[in-house]
């Protein structure tokens, strides 16, 4: 994945979504679809902080890897 920072895209108007599995204390990764079709990613604890932008293909590869268990060793 080769995400880049979002600096030129307006933050307002984006509809952020987090996993239903996220805890209510705000330690969540949030994602929003940009008008370009790319996906913006941010930390919910810092909504004005850095936003990384990925292509749909990059996000699809990451989610597929997560579903396949590629990152499970990092959670133990």
N, C-alpha and C positions, 0 to 999 in steps of 0.2 A: 504494500500500500504506500502510496506516495502523496499523502495529503498535503495540502497547502493551507496557510492561514487565510482567513477571510478578512479582507480589509476594505475592499471596494463595494461589497454587497451590503445593502442596508439590513440591519438586524431587526428593525421593527417590522411587524407584519408576518414574521415567520411563525409557523405553528410547530412548537416543540413537543416532542413525544418521548416518553420514557417507558421502559419495560414495566409490565404489570408486576413483575417480580421485584422491582425496586423497593427499597425500604422507605418509610415515610420521613426519615430524618434528613433527606436531601442529598444523600451520597449516591448520585445517579449520573449515568451518561444519558444525555438527551440528544435526539436527532431531529432534524427538520429538512424537508425537501425544499430546495431552492428553485426559483423560476427557470433556471438553466437545466434542471433535472438532476443536478449534483446533490449530494447529501452533506449537510452541515452537522458537525458533532461538537458538543460542548459539555462541560461539567456543570451540573445543576447547582453546585455550591457557589459557583462564580459565574452567574449569567452574563456579566459584562466582560468576562475574561476572554481568553483565546478561543477561537472557533476554528476547527480544522474542517477542510472541505475535501470530500472524496467523490470519485465517480460512482455511479450506480454499480458498475462492474467490480470496483474495489470493495464496496460494501457487501455485495453479493458473495464475493470470494471469502471475506472475513466471516460473515454469518454462516456460510456453508462449512467453513473450517471449525467454527465454534460448535455447530450441530454435530459435526463428525468427531468431536472430542479433541481436536488438535491442541487446545489450550488447557485441557483439564489438569495437566501437571502443574500449572501455575496456581491452581486453587487449593492445593493440598498443603 
